[in-house]
Amino acid sequence: MMYVYWRVMHKLHPDDERWRIVKFGRVRDDGTLEVPNGLTLKWALPYRWRMTEVQAVLAMYALTIPFCIAAVFIPY
């Protein structure tokens, strides 16, 4: 849903810098990530809190693993 919202806002406001399409963020001088927006899952946490790339990846693993384990045990 966040991604769809981001795409719709880009279509409605193509010249607005907030909605520009950027595939990658950048690394600040202190080693933390600077992401363009928080409207995709991979950028949600680094957008709100300063974290390194390793911390962001580990946080996404921690978010994904419980759902993967649950999917193994839930029958069709």
ROSE-235006 format. One record per atom (N, C-alpha, C, O): x, y, z; residue in one letter. Coordinates in pm, whole numbers, plus 50000, padded with zeros to 5 digits. Layout:
BEGIN
XYZa...
END
This chain:
BEGIN
500814988150000m500005000050000m500865012750000m500545022549933m501965012450076m502815024350080m503425027149943m503515038649901m503825016449875y504435018049742y503415023649643y503755032349563y502195018749648v501145023649557v500895038449583v500765046349489v500825042349711y500635056449747y501765064949690y501515075649633y502995060249705w504155067449655w504075069249504w504355080149453w503695058649432r503595059649286r502475069049243r502635076749148r501335068549311v500225077449278v500625092049302v500355100649219v501265094649415m501685108349445m502725113149342m502745125049308m503575104349294h504535108149191h503805111949061h504185121548994h502785104449026k502005107548905k501285120948920k501205128648824k500755123649040l500005136049062l500915148249072l500535159249030l502115146449128h503045157549151h504435153849098h505355151849178h504625152948968p505915148348913p507085157848939p508235153348937p506835170548964d507925180048986d508305181649132d509305188049164d507515175949222d507775177249366d508925167949405d508895155949375d509925173349473e511105165649513e510765154449611e511465144249614e509715156049690r509355145749788r508925132749721r509075122049781r508405133349601w507845121549535w508695116749418w508245108349340w509915121849405r510755117449294r511095102649310r511135097349421r511345096049198i511675081849200i513175080449218i513955084349131i513555075049331v514955072849364v515095058249404v514385053349492v516015051249339k516165037049368k517045034749490k516805025349566k518045043049511f518985040949620f519055053149710f518815064449666f519375050849836g519685061549928g521185064149921g521845060649824g521695070350026r523145072450030r523625070350173r522815069850266r524915069050189v525515067050321v526045080550369v526795087150298v525635084450490r526135096950549r527595095150593r528135084150588r528205106050634d529595105650679d529785097050803d530855091350823d528745096050887d528865087951009d528535073250986d528535065351081d528255069350861g528015055350827g526565051150830g526255039550801g525665060350865t524245056850866t523625059650730t524175067150649t522475053550706l521795054950578l520945067550573l520295071150672l520945074150460e520025085150435e519135080650319e519595079150206e517865078450350v516935073250249v515995084350204v515705093450282v515525083950079p514705094750025p513315095750086p512785106850099p512715084550123n511395084850186n511165071850261n511945062450247n510115071350339g509825059350417g508665051350362g508005044150437g508415052350234l507215046150177l507455032450116l506585027350046l508605026450139t508795012450104t509315005350228t509925011650315t509064992450238l509414985050359l510904985750388l511304986850504l511734985050284k513184985150308k513684998550361k514764999150420k512925009150342w513345022350390w512575027150511w512865037950563w511595019650558a510735024250667a511515026850795a511375037450856a512325017450838l513085019250962l514215029450949l514325038151035l515065028750845p516135038850834p515615053050814p516325062750843p514385054550765y513815067850748y513505074150883y513665086250901y513065066050979r512665071151109r513795071451211r513835080351297r514725061951202w515845061051296w517135059751219w517195053351115w518175066051272r519485064851208r520025050851234r520125046451349r520355043951127m520945030651140m521865027951022m521715033750914m522805018951046t523725015150939t523025005050848t521935000250877t523675001950737e523094992450643e522984978550706e521994971550683e523974974650784v523934961650851v522764961050948v522054951050953v522554971651025q521424971951118q520094971351045q519164964651090q519994978250932a518744978050855a518464964150799a517324959650800a519494957450750v519324943850697v518914934350808v518014926150789v519574935150923l519214926351035l517794929051084l517094919651122l517384941551083a516004944851123a514994938951024a513944934151066a515304939350895m514404933350795m514364918250810m513304912150794m515504911950841y515504897550869y514624894550990y513824885150988y514784902451096a513984900251217a512504902051191a511674895551254a512164910751100l510754912851064l510234901650975l509064897950985l511064896350889t510654886150792t510614872050851t509714864350819t511564868550935i511694854850985i510434849751055i510034838451027i509784857351144p508574851951208p507464848551108p506744838751126p507334856451003f506314853650903f506674841150821f505784833450785f507944839250793c508364827150722c508124814750806c507644804650756c508454815450934i508224804051023i506734801151036i506324789651033i505944811551051a504494809651062a503924803350935a503004795150943a504454807050821a503954801650694a504224786650682a503464779550615a505284781850744v505594767650740v504534759550815v504194748450775v504024765150924f503104757851010f501624760150980f500774752951032f501314769850898i499904772450864i499534763850744i500144764950638i498524755150759p498134746650646p497384754750540p496914765850566p497284749050422y496574755750312y495174758150348y494414763650269y
END
